[in-house]
Amino acid sequence: MGVAGKWAAVGAAVGMLLGPMPAAAAPDPGSAMKLRELDTMLMVTALRCRFGPDGFQADYDRFTTSHIGMMNDAAKSLQADLARRYGAVGAARELDRISVKMANQYGQGHPWLDCADLKRVTNQLSLETEPAAMFAAADTLLADSPPANPALLAQR
């Protein structure tokens, strides 16, 4: 993807967060997992980018402070789902396995965003107040490739 296309995709992802969104859904296990992965991706990439000119640890810290309640609710939902499926001890092991897998994946960097892009997106996410927008952002940002049609995302 060329630089112009990448910037259009990043702009669409950020613009998507600002557009009108449907009412928030309860943190079902799938949504809870998305929020967990979004948080893990931002945490790991913030650490990866911390020594460069586009370090965004402060942006990530604002993100976590702004969304601690939502992330805690998602963690409880995820933990309850895993406990139903694996039992109490198995749930802890499964969550550790999932978390390590996510951290290892993003330790190699984001598949299509660089540190500057991630800094902008994280800053924007730290200002977001709508849970539905966070779920939509997770869908976009956790994809293996940029959106095929960024204009559609901007219209959401």
C-alpha positions in Angstrom: 0.0 0.0 0.0 1.3 3.4 -0.9 1.8 6.2 1.6 -1.3 8.0 0.4 -3.4 4.9 0.8 -2.1 4.2 4.2 -2.8 7.7 5.4 -6.3 7.5 3.9 -6.9 4.3 5.9 -5.6 5.8 9.1 -7.7 8.9 8.6 -10.7 6.7 8.0 -10.1 4.7 11.1 -9.8 7.9 13.2 -12.7 9.5 11.4 -14.8 6.5 12.0 -14.4 7.1 15.7 -15.9 10.6 15.4 -18.9 9.6 13.4 -22.3 8.7 14.8 -22.4 5.2 16.3 -25.2 2.9 17.4 -26.0 2.5 21.1 -23.4 0.6 23.1 -23.7 -3.2 23.3 -23.1 -5.1 26.5 -19.5 -6.5 26.6 -20.4 -9.9 25.3 -17.4 -12.4 25.3 -16.6 -11.6 21.6 -16.6 -7.8 22.2 -14.7 -8.3 25.5 -12.0 -10.2 23.6 -11.7 -7.4 21.0 -11.2 -4.8 23.7 -8.6 -7.1 25.4 -6.8 -7.4 22.1 -7.0 -3.7 21.3 -5.6 -2.9 24.7 -2.8 -5.4 24.3 -2.0 -4.3 20.8 -1.7 -0.6 22.0 0.3 -1.6 25.1 2.8 -3.7 23.2 3.2 -1.4 20.2 3.6 1.6 22.6 6.5 -0.3 24.3 7.9 -1.1 20.9 7.7 2.5 19.7 8.9 4.1 23.0 12.4 5.0 22.0 11.6 6.5 18.6 10.4 10.0 17.7 6.8 8.8 17.6 6.6 7.2 21.0 3.1 7.2 22.4 3.4 5.8 25.9 1.7 9.0 27.3 -1.2 8.5 24.8 -1.6 4.9 25.8 -1.6 5.9 29.5 -4.4 8.4 28.7 -6.2 5.7 26.8 -6.1 3.2 29.8 -7.1 5.9 32.3 -10.0 7.0 30.1 -11.3 3.5 29.6 -10.4 1.7 32.8 -14.1 1.0 33.6 -14.9 -0.3 30.1 -11.7 -2.5 30.1 -12.5 -3.8 33.6 -16.1 -4.7 32.5 -14.7 -6.4 29.5 -12.2 -8.3 31.5 -14.9 -9.5 33.9 -17.1 -10.7 31.0 -14.1 -12.5 29.4 -13.1 -14.1 32.6 -16.6 -15.3 33.3 -16.9 -16.8 29.8 -13.5 -18.5 30.1 -14.5 -19.9 33.5 -17.7 -21.3 32.1 -15.8 -23.0 29.3 -12.6 -24.1 31.1 -13.3 -23.9 34.9 -11.6 -21.5 37.2 -8.0 -22.8 36.9 -8.4 -23.5 33.2 -9.7 -20.0 32.6 -6.6 -18.4 34.1 -4.4 -20.6 32.0 -6.4 -19.9 28.8 -6.3 -16.1 29.5 -2.5 -16.3 30.0 -2.2 -18.3 26.7 -4.3 -15.8 24.8 -2.5 -12.8 26.3 1.0 -14.2 25.4 -0.2 -15.0 21.9 -1.4 -11.4 21.4 1.7 -9.9 22.9 4.0 -12.0 20.7 1.9 -11.1 17.6 2.1 -7.3 18.2 5.7 -7.5 19.4 6.6 -7.7 15.8 4.7 -4.5 15.1 1.3 -3.6 13.8 0.6 -5.2 10.4 -0.2 -2.0 8.6 0.3 1.0 11.0 3.6 2.5 12.0 4.4 4.3 15.3 3.3 7.7 14.0 -0.1 6.2 12.9 -0.5 4.4 16.2 0.3 7.5 18.1 -2.5 9.4 16.3 -5.0 6.6 16.7 -4.2 6.0 20.4 -4.6 9.7 21.1 -8.0 9.7 19.3 -9.1 6.6 21.2 -8.2 8.2 24.5 -10.8 10.8 23.8 -13.5 8.4 22.6 -16.5 8.0 25.0 -18.8 5.6 23.1 -18.3 1.9 23.7 -19.7 1.1 20.3 -17.1 3.3 18.7 -14.4 1.4 20.6 -15.7 -1.9 19.3 -15.8 -0.6 15.7 -12.2 0.8 16.2 -11.1 -2.6 17.4 -12.6 -4.3 14.3 -10.7 -1.9 12.1 -7.4 -1.7 13.9 -7.1 -5.4 14.6 -7.5 -6.4 11.0 -4.5 -7.9 9.2 -4.7 -5.2 6.5 -6.1 -1.7 6.1 -9.8 -1.3 5.2 -10.4 -2.0 1.5 -12.6 1.0 1.2 -11.7 3.6 3.9 -14.5 5.9 2.6 -17.1 3.4 3.8 -15.7 3.5 7.3 -15.7 7.2 7.4 -19.5 7.2 6.7 -20.3 5.0 9.7 
